[in-house]
């Protein structure tokens, strides 16, 4: 094997590392986004079930206690990511127990017109909530961490979900 062949092999390996590392990071980022989206959805479902005001459920009205909703959401979200909630007020703040993720900031917003009449539901009251989650993304590969360190703006992992709570008869 000649020197020229060895140089070609080194060049191909170098190019594969340069091209392959961002592709691997993109797959990991996609996985993290799916994980975040499903965690938000599961936390919303758990908080919905725990926070209904039962005196309104007789009339099939979805009226929730916001504080109970926020606390249940925080507990479920923290358990999913092995984090601890350091601030239960809006916005919620989470820190990683095992340092696998950067801190998460969660904003839970109940619109001013919280209880809206849903004509399709026979006039029952529904509650809408919007959840926004943000965190500085922690890159997994060394090359991408180095490249991210060169920029002034960190990459923000962000997910937003609007959820309508309703009681079905």
HUWODA-V365305 format. One record per helix or strand of 3 or more residues. SS is the DSSP state (h for helix, s for strand). FROM is the first residue (numbers start at 0). LEN is the number of residues. If there is no record, write none. Layout:
BEGIN
{{SS,FROM,LEN} {SS,FROM,LEN}}
END
This chain:
BEGIN
{{h,2,49} {h,53,4} {h,65,16} {s,82,5} {s,91,5} {s,103,15} {h,118,3} {s,123,13} {h,141,9} {s,155,10}}
END
